[in-house]
Amino acid sequence: MQQNLRIPGPTPIPPQVAEALARPMINHRGPEFAAIIERVTSRLKYFFQTEQRILTFPSAGTGGWEATVVNLFSPGDAILSVVMGVFGDRFAKVAQTFGLNVTRYDVPWGQAADPDELIRQLVALPSARAVFLTHNETSTGVMNPLQTLVSAIRKQRPDILIAVDAVSSLSCVDVQMDAWDIDVVLTGSQKGWMVPPGLAMIALSERAWAATETSTLPRYYWDFRSAYKYLVKGQTPYTPPVNIFFGLDVALEMMQAEGREAIFARHQAVADVARARARAIGLELFAAPAVASNTVTAIKVPEGIPAKAITKAMRENEAVVIAGGQEQLEGKIIRIGHLGYVHEQDIQDAMDALNRQLQELGFRAPITIMME
C-alpha cells in the first residue's frame, strides 16, 4: 500500500522531481550548476513576488531564522516577536540566543495576531528595530493575516524591519514581498516546494540589505554578503546540496507552468475539503475558520480517544501518516498537512481513513452535529 504522507512537512515529491534528484553529480563550480542556480533564483522571484536579492543556504528553515538574526542585528537590539505557536516561539528564542532584546507578543495558541494589539505593543516599544512574524503556524493550523499586519506596522513605523517566516506558506498562498513592503521573507524546501529538506531560501529588501552593513554579530556560514558575492558568479560560498537544486529546478518549472493563482486556488480547495470533511465526521477544528491555514488543518482530539492511538491506527492500518500536537498541544490535536504536491483526492482518501479508524476506536459523532 502506497503511503499517503499528510504531515506539514516534509511533503510528498512528484515523480519528475524524484527522477531529477537521482541525476549524476556535477561540478558545483562549473557552468552547468551556474545555469541551474540562475534559473532557480529567477523562478523563486516569481513566487516570492519580488525583484530583490534571494539567497539560498544548505539548511532547514531554522537556518533562515539564524541567518536573519546574525546578518541584520547586533547584541542588545530590541525586537518585537509575535509568538502564536511552536515556531514563532523558536524564532524568538533564536534571537534571544544571540543576545537580542526580545519582547514577545504572545497570542493564544489557535488564534491569529490582532493588528490593534500588535500596534499597541509596538508603540510601547519605541526602540524596536524589527518585528518578527510567523505567517503560517503549522503547530496550530493558524495563518496570520499577513498583509493586514504588515500594513499596520508600516503605518506606525515606516522604516522598521519586518522579517516573515513563510516556511510553510510561501508558494502555497499569496505572499507579495515587494507590494506589501516586507524586508525579509524566508522559506524551506521541504514544504510547498515539492523537494526534500535541506535548502533555506531567503529574500532581502534594500532596507534589510543595508542592515547587514551595521550588524556586529559574528557570521561565517550564514554570511549574506558572501552568499551574494558568489551568487553573481553562479556559485555558493561552500558546497551546495546539488541534488536538491536538481529537484528544485524541476519543481519550479512545474509550478510556474501551473501558475501562482492556480496553485493558490488548489491549496484553498484542498483545505476546504479537509475542514468540511472533519466537520462532517463530527470533529471540532482547532483554528477559527477566518484564520484557518490553507496548508495544514488542526483538529481537536475527541474526548476519550488518545491522540497517539489515532496516529498509530492511521499509519499502521491505512498507510496514512498524520501529525500530532506539539508542546502544550501534545495529545490535544491532530494535524493534516495539505501543501505542495497535493490534490483533492489525497485529502479525501486521508479523511476517509480518519473516519474509519475513529469508528474503530469507538468515536461516535455528537448527535447535534450529525443532525446538521
C-alpha positions in Angstrom: 0.0 0.0 0.0 1.4 3.4 -1.0 1.9 5.8 1.8 -0.3 8.9 1.9 2.1 11.4 3.7 -0.1 14.0 5.3 2.1 15.9 7.7 3.0 19.6 7.4 6.5 18.7 6.1 8.5 17.0 4.7 5.9 16.7 1.9 5.4 14.3 -1.0 7.6 14.6 -4.0 6.4 14.4 -7.7 7.9 11.6 -9.8 9.6 14.1 -12.0 11.4 15.6 -9.0 12.4 12.2 -7.7 13.9 11.4 -11.0 15.8 14.7 -11.0 17.2 14.0 -7.6 18.9 10.9 -8.9 20.9 12.6 -11.6 24.6 12.1 -11.6 26.6 14.7 -9.6 28.1 17.7 -11.4 30.8 20.3 -10.6 29.3 22.9 -8.3 31.8 25.4 -9.6 31.1 24.7 -13.3 28.8 26.2 -15.9 26.1 23.6 -15.6 25.4 24.4 -11.9 25.7 28.1 -12.6 22.9 27.8 -15.1 20.8 25.9 -12.6 21.2 28.4 -9.8 20.4 31.2 -12.1 17.2 29.6 -13.3 16.2 28.7 -9.7 16.8 32.2 -8.4 14.8 33.7 -11.2 11.9 31.4 -10.7 11.9 31.9 -7.0 11.4 35.6 -7.6 8.2 34.8 -9.3 6.8 33.1 -6.2 8.3 35.5 -3.6 6.8 38.2 -5.9 10.0 40.3 -5.6 12.8 41.8 -7.6 15.1 41.8 -4.5 18.0 39.5 -3.7 17.2 35.9 -3.0 19.9 33.8 -1.3 20.0 30.0 -0.6 21.6 28.2 2.2 22.0 24.4 2.9 19.7 24.1 5.9 16.2 23.8 7.2 14.0 26.8 7.8 15.6 27.2 11.2 18.8 28.2 9.5 16.9 31.0 7.8 15.9 32.3 11.2 19.5 32.3 12.4 20.8 33.8 9.2 18.3 36.7 9.5 19.4 37.4 13.1 23.1 37.3 12.7 23.1 39.3 9.4 20.8 42.1 10.4 21.2 42.8 14.1 23.6 43.5 16.9 23.6 42.4 20.5 21.1 44.3 22.5 18.9 45.3 19.6 15.2 45.5 20.5 12.9 43.1 18.7 9.1 42.6 18.9 8.4 39.0 18.2 4.9 37.7 17.5 4.5 34.3 19.0 1.4 32.2 18.2 2.8 28.7 18.4 5.8 26.4 18.5 7.6 28.0 15.5 7.0 31.6 16.5 8.4 30.7 19.9 11.5 29.2 18.3 12.1 32.2 16.1 12.1 34.4 19.2 14.4 32.0 21.0 17.0 32.2 18.2 17.0 36.0 18.6 17.4 35.7 22.4 20.3 33.2 21.9 22.3 35.8 20.0 21.7 38.5 22.6 18.9 40.4 21.1 16.5 42.1 23.5 13.2 40.3 22.6 9.8 41.5 23.6 7.2 38.8 22.9 3.6 39.5 21.8 2.2 36.1 22.9 -1.0 35.2 21.0 -3.2 32.4 22.5 -2.5 29.3 20.5 -5.2 28.7 18.0 -5.7 32.4 17.3 -4.1 34.9 14.9 -2.3 38.1 15.8 -4.6 41.1 16.3 -3.4 44.2 14.4 -4.6 46.6 17.1 -2.8 44.7 19.8 0.3 44.4 17.7 0.4 48.1 17.2 -0.2 48.8 20.9 2.8 46.7 21.8 4.9 48.3 19.0 4.0 51.8 20.4 5.1 50.6 23.8 8.5 49.6 22.4 9.8 52.6 20.5 13.3 51.2 20.5 12.3 48.2 18.4 14.4 47.7 15.3 12.3 44.9 13.9 9.1 42.9 14.1 9.3 39.1 13.6 6.2 37.4 12.2 5.2 33.9 11.5 2.9 33.8 8.6 1.6 30.3 8.9 1.9 28.5 12.3 1.9 24.8 11.5 1.7 23.8 15.2 -1.8 25.3 15.5 -3.1 25.4 11.9 -3.5 29.2 12.0 -2.5 31.6 9.3 -1.8 35.2 10.2 -3.5 38.0 8.1 0.0 38.9 6.9 -0.9 41.8 4.6 -3.0 43.4 7.3 -0.4 43.1 9.9 2.4 44.4 7.7 0.3 47.3 6.6 -0.5 48.3 10.2 3.2 48.1 11.2 4.3 50.2 8.2 1.7 52.9 9.1 3.1 53.1 12.6 6.8 52.6 11.9 7.6 53.1 8.1 11.3 52.2 8.4 11.2 49.3 10.9 12.5 45.9 9.7 9.8 43.3 9.1 11.0 39.7 9.0 8.5 37.0 8.0 8.8 33.3 8.5 6.9 32.0 5.4 8.4 28.5 5.6 5.0 26.7 5.4 3.1 29.3 3.4 5.2 30.7 0.5 4.4 29.1 -2.8 1.1 27.8 -1.5 -0.7 31.1 -0.6 -0.3 34.7 -1.7 2.8 36.4 -0.3 3.7 39.7 -2.1 7.1 40.7 -0.7 7.5 43.9 -2.7 3.9 45.1 -2.9 3.4 44.6 0.8 6.9 46.1 1.7 8.3 43.1 3.7 12.1 43.2 4.4 12.9 39.5 4.9 10.9 36.5 3.7 12.3 33.1 4.4 11.1 29.6 3.5 12.3 26.0 3.3 12.5 23.4 0.5 10.6 20.6 2.3 7.2 22.4 2.4 5.4 23.8 -0.6 8.3 23.5 -3.0 7.9 19.7 -3.5 11.5 18.8 -2.8 13.3 17.2 0.2 14.6 19.1 3.2 17.9 20.8 3.1 17.6 24.2 1.5 16.6 27.5 3.0 15.6 30.4 0.7 15.8 34.0 2.0 14.8 37.2 0.2 16.0 40.6 1.4 14.8 44.1 0.7 17.2 47.0 0.2 16.4 48.1 3.8 17.4 44.7 5.1 20.5 44.6 2.9 21.6 48.0 4.4 21.2 46.4 7.8 23.9 43.8 7.0 26.4 46.7 6.9 25.8 47.7 10.5 25.2 44.4 12.2 28.0 43.4 14.5 27.0 39.8 15.3 29.6 37.2 14.0 28.7 35.2 11.0 30.5 32.9 8.5 28.4 30.1 7.3 25.3 32.4 7.2 27.0 35.5 5.8 24.6 37.2 3.3 27.3 39.3 1.7 29.5 36.3 1.0 26.5 34.3 -0.4 25.6 37.2 -2.7 29.2 37.6 -3.9 29.3 34.0 -5.0 25.7 34.1 -6.4 26.6 36.7 -9.0 29.2 34.2 -10.2 26.7 31.3 -10.3 28.1 29.7 -7.2 27.7 29.3 -3.5 30.4 30.0 -0.9 30.7 26.3 0.0 29.4 23.1 -1.4 25.7 23.3 -2.0 23.2 20.4 -1.9 23.5 19.9 -5.6 20.8 17.2 -6.0 18.2 19.4 -4.2 18.9 22.1 -6.7 18.3 19.5 -9.4 14.9 18.7 -7.9 14.0 22.4 -7.2 14.8 23.3 -10.8 12.3 20.8 -12.0 9.7 21.6 -9.3 9.8 25.3 -10.0 9.3 24.6 -13.7 6.3 22.5 -12.9 4.9 25.2 -10.5 5.5 28.0 -12.9 3.6 26.1 -15.6 0.7 25.6 -13.2 0.8 29.3 -12.3 0.7 31.1 -8.9 -3.0 31.7 -8.9 -3.9 28.2 -9.8 -1.6 26.9 -7.0 -3.2 29.2 -4.5 -6.7 28.1 -5.6 -5.6 24.4 -5.4 -4.5 24.9 -1.8 -7.7 26.7 -0.9 -9.7 23.8 -2.4 -7.9 21.0 -0.6 -8.0 23.0 2.7 -11.8 23.5 2.3 -12.1 19.7 1.7 -10.1 18.9 4.8 -12.1 21.2 7.0 -15.5 20.2 5.6 -14.8 16.5 5.9 -13.6 17.0 9.5 -16.8 18.7 10.5 -18.9 16.1 8.6 -17.2 13.4 10.6 -18.2 15.3 13.8 -14.8 16.7 14.7 -14.1 20.1 16.0 -11.5 22.3 14.3 -8.8 23.9 16.5 -8.5 27.2 14.5 -11.4 29.5 13.8 -12.5 29.5 10.1 -11.4 33.1 9.5 -7.8 32.3 10.4 -7.5 28.6 9.4 -4.4 27.7 7.4 -4.7 26.6 3.8 -1.6 24.3 4.3 -2.4 22.4 7.5 -5.6 21.6 9.3 -5.5 21.2 13.1 -8.3 19.0 14.6 -9.2 18.6 18.2 -8.8 15.1 19.5 -12.2 13.6 20.5 -12.6 13.1 24.2 -11.7 9.6 25.4 -9.6 8.7 22.4 -5.8 9.1 22.7 -4.2 11.1 20.0 -1.4 8.6 19.7 -3.9 5.8 19.1 -5.3 7.8 16.2 -2.0 8.5 14.5 -0.9 4.9 15.1 -4.0 3.4 13.6 -3.8 5.7 10.6 -0.2 4.8 10.0 -0.5 1.0 10.6 -4.0 0.3 9.2 -4.3 2.9 6.4 -0.8 3.9 5.4 -1.8 7.5 6.1 0.7 9.5 8.1 -0.6 12.4 10.0 0.9 14.6 12.8 0.1 15.0 16.4 0.2 18.1 18.5 3.4 19.7 19.8 4.4 21.0 23.2 1.3 22.3 25.0 -0.9 20.8 22.3 0.5 17.3 22.5 -2.3 14.9 22.9 -4.9 17.6 22.2 -4.9 17.9 18.4 -4.0 16.0 15.3 -2.8 17.8 12.1 -3.4 17.1 8.5 -0.9 18.6 6.1 -2.0 19.6 2.7 0.7 21.6 1.0 3.0 21.3 -2.0 2.3 18.2 -4.2 -1.2 17.6 -3.0 -4.6 17.2 -4.7 -8.2 16.8 -3.6 -8.2 13.0 -3.8 -5.2 12.8 -1.4 -7.2 14.6 1.2 -10.5 12.7 0.5 -8.6 9.4 1.0 -7.0 10.7 4.2 -10.3 11.8 5.6 -12.0 8.5 4.7 -9.2 6.7 6.5 -9.6 9.0 9.5 -13.3 8.4 9.7 -12.8 4.6 9.5 -10.2 4.5 12.2 -12.1 6.8 14.5 -15.1 4.5 14.3 -12.8 1.5 15.1 -11.5 3.4 18.1 -15.1 4.0 19.4 -15.7 7.5 18.3 -19.3 8.5 17.7 -20.1 12.0 16.4 -22.3 14.2 18.7 -25.9 13.9 17.7 -26.2 17.7 17.3 -23.5 17.7 14.6 -24.9 14.6 12.8 -28.3 16.3 12.5 -26.9 19.4 10.8 
